[in-house]
Each structure stands twice: as C-alpha cells, then as structure tokens.
C-alpha cells in the first residue's frame, strides 16, 4: 500500500469492502441448500 492505494507489479489496484447480508450454500448430488443471514451494524 502506498499513498492510500494498493499497488502490485501490474500497477495500481482498486479495492472495495463488501459487507454480505445473505449467503447461500448448495450441495452436489442430493438436493440440499442452506442460507446464512448476517446482522448489519
């Protein structure tokens, strides 16, 4: 990090923070799914 910006060999990189509200998970084979809910501040 330099001057508040992330750098790599390719140059400057934009970085964002993402706060999840819901995540979904699925299984292979048998039908299955689940959901996780995240509390917000």
MOPAC internal coordinates of N, CA, C and O (Angstrom, degrees):
PM7 1SCF
backbone

  N    0.0000 0     0.00 0     0.00 0    0    0    0
  C    1.4370 1     0.00 0     0.00 0    1    0    0
  C    1.5225 1   107.20 1     0.00 0    2    1    0
  O    1.2310 1   121.64 1   -44.90 1    3    2    1
  N    1.3292 1   114.47 1   135.10 1    3    2    1
  C    1.4577 1   120.64 1  -178.46 1    5    3    2
  C    1.5181 1   108.35 1  -143.93 1    6    5    3
  O    1.2310 1   119.83 1   -54.22 1    7    6    5
  N    1.3014 1   117.92 1   125.78 1    7    6    5
  C    1.4679 1   122.97 1   179.96 1    9    7    6
  C    1.5301 1   112.39 1    54.85 1   10    9    7
  O    1.2310 1   120.49 1  -143.10 1   11   10    9
  N    1.3489 1   116.67 1    36.90 1   11   10    9
  C    1.4611 1   120.68 1   178.15 1   13   11   10
  C    1.5134 1   114.79 1    77.75 1   14   13   11
  O    1.2310 1   119.63 1  -169.10 1   15   14   13
  N    1.3501 1   118.32 1    10.90 1   15   14   13
  C    1.4665 1   122.44 1  -178.53 1   17   15   14
  C    1.5215 1   108.66 1  -128.32 1   18   17   15
  O    1.2310 1   119.99 1   -39.42 1   19   18   17
  N    1.3391 1   117.62 1   140.58 1   19   18   17
  C    1.4544 1   121.72 1   175.57 1   21   19   18
  C    1.5209 1   109.75 1   -78.35 1   22   21   19
  O    1.2310 1   120.74 1   -42.72 1   23   22   21
  N    1.3296 1   116.19 1   137.28 1   23   22   21
  C    1.4607 1   121.94 1   179.36 1   25   23   22
  C    1.5208 1   109.47 1  -124.23 1   26   25   23
  O    1.2310 1   120.46 1   -29.93 1   27   26   25
  N    1.3244 1   116.72 1   150.07 1   27   26   25
  C    1.4599 1   123.03 1   172.00 1   29   27   26
  C    1.5180 1   107.43 1  -141.34 1   30   29   27
  O    1.2310 1   120.20 1     4.76 1   31   30   29
  N    1.3238 1   117.23 1  -175.24 1   31   30   29
  C    1.4666 1   120.54 1   179.07 1   33   31   30
  C    1.5256 1   111.13 1   -59.39 1   34   33   31
  O    1.2310 1   120.40 1   148.90 1   35   34   33
  N    1.3302 1   116.83 1   -31.10 1   35   34   33
  C    1.4603 1   121.47 1  -179.44 1   37   35   34
  C    1.5165 1   113.84 1   -80.67 1   38   37   35
  O    1.2310 1   120.02 1   173.16 1   39   38   37
  N    1.3247 1   117.57 1    -6.84 1   39   38   37
  C    1.4566 1   120.89 1   179.52 1   41   39   38
  C    1.5138 1   112.44 1   118.69 1   42   41   39
  O    1.2310 1   120.99 1    28.21 1   43   42   41
  N    1.3056 1   115.72 1  -151.79 1   43   42   41
  C    1.4593 1   123.77 1  -177.10 1   45   43   42
  C    1.5321 1   110.79 1   -73.58 1   46   45   43
  O    1.2310 1   120.23 1   -37.04 1   47   46   45
  N    1.3371 1   117.17 1   142.96 1   47   46   45
  C    1.4641 1   121.29 1   178.98 1   49   47   46
  C    1.5246 1   109.83 1  -126.79 1   50   49   47
  O    1.2310 1   120.39 1   -47.86 1   51   50   49
  N    1.3185 1   116.86 1   132.14 1   51   50   49
  C    1.4611 1   121.57 1   174.59 1   53   51   50
  C    1.5212 1   108.71 1   -83.71 1   54   53   51
  O    1.2310 1   120.21 1   -45.13 1   55   54   53
  N    1.3227 1   117.20 1   134.87 1   55   54   53
  C    1.4611 1   122.29 1  -178.63 1   57   55   54
  C    1.5178 1   108.00 1  -128.61 1   58   57   55
  O    1.2310 1   120.89 1   -47.02 1   59   58   57
  N    1.3317 1   115.90 1   132.98 1   59   58   57
  C    1.4615 1   121.71 1  -179.17 1   61   59   58
  C    1.5192 1   109.78 1  -122.29 1   62   61   59
  O    1.2310 1   120.79 1   -29.50 1   63   62   61
  N    1.3002 1   116.10 1   150.50 1   63   62   61
  C    1.4640 1   121.61 1   173.56 1   65   63   62
  C    1.5172 1   107.35 1  -100.72 1   66   65   63
  O    1.2310 1   120.73 1   -51.11 1   67   66   65
  N    1.3346 1   116.20 1   128.89 1   67   66   65
  C    1.4618 1   121.99 1  -179.86 1   69   67   66
  C    1.5232 1   107.71 1  -120.13 1   70   69   67
  O    1.2310 1   120.13 1   -55.47 1   71   70   69
  N    1.3258 1   117.36 1   124.53 1   71   70   69
  C    1.4586 1   122.56 1   179.11 1   73   71   70
  C    1.5276 1   107.92 1  -102.98 1   74   73   71
  O    1.2310 1   119.88 1   -63.83 1   75   74   73
  N    1.3483 1   117.84 1   116.17 1   75   74   73
  C    1.4652 1   119.77 1  -178.05 1   77   75   74
  C    1.5216 1   111.80 1   -72.93 1   78   77   75
  O    1.2310 1   120.67 1   -29.89 1   79   78   77
  N    1.3204 1   116.33 1   150.11 1   79   78   77
  C    1.4646 1   121.05 1   172.61 1   81   79   78
  C    1.5215 1   109.77 1  -111.73 1   82   81   79
  O    1.2310 1   120.12 1   144.36 1   83   82   81
  N    1.3368 1   117.38 1   -35.64 1   83   82   81
  C    1.4601 1   123.03 1   179.43 1   85   83   82
  C    1.5226 1   109.21 1  -144.76 1   86   85   83
  O    1.2310 1   120.41 1   -40.34 1   87   86   85
  N    1.3334 1   116.82 1   139.66 1   87   86   85
  C    1.4669 1   121.74 1   174.49 1   89   87   86
  C    1.5232 1   107.59 1  -127.25 1   90   89   87
  O    1.2310 1   120.54 1   -36.21 1   91   90   89
  N    1.3123 1   116.58 1   143.79 1   91   90   89
  C    1.4590 1   122.36 1   179.70 1   93   91   90
  C    1.5235 1   109.30 1  -117.44 1   94   93   91
  O    1.2310 1   120.31 1   -39.80 1   95   94   93
  N    1.3367 1   117.00 1   140.20 1   95   94   93
  C    1.4608 1   122.39 1   176.50 1   97   95   94
  C    1.5118 1   109.60 1  -125.31 1   98   97   95
  O    1.2310 1   120.69 1   -39.07 1   99   98   97
  N    1.3328 1   116.28 1   140.93 1   99   98   97
  C    1.4623 1   121.85 1  -177.96 1  101   99   98
  C    1.5157 1   109.57 1  -129.73 1  102  101   99
  O    1.2310 1   120.92 1   -28.26 1  103  102  101
  N    1.3157 1   115.85 1   151.74 1  103  102  101
  C    1.4535 1   123.17 1   179.91 1  105  103  102
  C    1.5183 1   109.57 1  -107.63 1  106  105  103
  O    1.2310 1   120.22 1   -27.50 1  107  106  105
  N    1.3153 1   117.19 1   152.50 1  107  106  105
  C    1.4684 1   121.08 1   174.22 1  109  107  106
  C    1.5276 1   108.41 1   -91.57 1  110  109  107
  O    1.2310 1   120.50 1   -27.28 1  111  110  109
  N    1.3091 1   116.66 1   152.72 1  111  110  109
  C    1.4649 1   120.07 1   178.09 1  113  111  110
  C    1.5134 1   110.87 1    86.24 1  114  113  111
  O    1.2310 1   120.87 1    74.29 1  115  114  113
  N    1.3184 1   115.93 1  -105.71 1  115  114  113
  C    1.4668 1   120.19 1   179.35 1  117  115  114
  C    1.5231 1   109.36 1   -64.68 1  118  117  115
  O    1.2310 1   120.83 1   -32.62 1  119  118  117
  N    1.3158 1   116.03 1   147.38 1  119  118  117
  C    1.4656 1   119.92 1   178.94 1  121  119  118
  C    1.5227 1   109.16 1   -69.22 1  122  121  119
  O    1.2310 1   120.85 1   -59.67 1  123  122  121
  N    1.2987 1   115.97 1   120.33 1  123  122  121
  C    1.4555 1   120.87 1  -178.92 1  125  123  122
  C    1.5234 1   109.29 1  -157.92 1  126  125  123
  O    1.2310 1   120.81 1   -39.10 1  127  126  125
  N    1.2919 1   116.06 1   140.90 1  127  126  125
  C    1.4579 1   120.78 1   172.78 1  129  127  126
  C    1.5129 1   108.67 1  -155.12 1  130  129  127
  O    1.2310 1   120.82 1   -22.81 1  131  130  129
  N    1.3109 1   116.04 1   157.19 1  131  130  129
  C    1.4531 1   121.52 1   176.51 1  133  131  130
  C    1.5223 1   108.73 1  -145.72 1  134  133  131
  O    1.2310 1   120.98 1   -12.86 1  135  134  133
  N    1.3064 1   115.72 1   167.14 1  135  134  133
  C    1.4608 1   120.89 1  -176.71 1  137  135  134
  C    1.5207 1   108.48 1  -139.03 1  138  137  135
  O    1.2310 1   120.74 1   -40.35 1  139  138  137
  N    1.3121 1   116.18 1   139.65 1  139  138  137
  C    1.4564 1   122.32 1   175.05 1  141  139  138
  C    1.5182 1   108.25 1  -117.23 1  142  141  139
  O    1.2310 1   120.52 1   -46.78 1  143  142  141
  N    1.3282 1   116.62 1   133.22 1  143  142  141
  C    1.4669 1   122.06 1   177.02 1  145  143  142
  C    1.5275 1   108.20 1  -109.45 1  146  145  143
  O    1.2310 1   120.24 1   -45.64 1  147  146  145
  N    1.3162 1   117.14 1   134.36 1  147  146  145
  C    1.4555 1   122.57 1  -178.98 1  149  147  146
  C    1.5212 1   109.31 1  -109.23 1  150  149  147
  O    1.2310 1   121.05 1   -42.78 1  151  150  149
  N    1.3246 1   115.59 1   137.22 1  151  150  149
  C    1.4612 1   119.99 1   177.84 1  153  151  150
  C    1.5196 1   109.46 1   -78.87 1  154  153  151
  O    1.2310 1   120.94 1   -36.79 1  155  154  153
  N    1.3065 1   115.81 1   143.21 1  155  154  153
  C    1.4673 1   120.74 1   176.82 1  157  155  154
  C    1.5154 1   108.92 1   -99.14 1  158  157  155
  O    1.2310 1   121.12 1   -30.83 1  159  158  157
  N    1.3125 1   115.46 1   149.17 1  159  158  157
  C    1.4755 1   120.60 1   178.83 1  161  159  158
  C    1.4988 1   110.60 1   -74.33 1  162  161  159
  O    1.2310 1   120.10 1   180.00 1  163  162  161

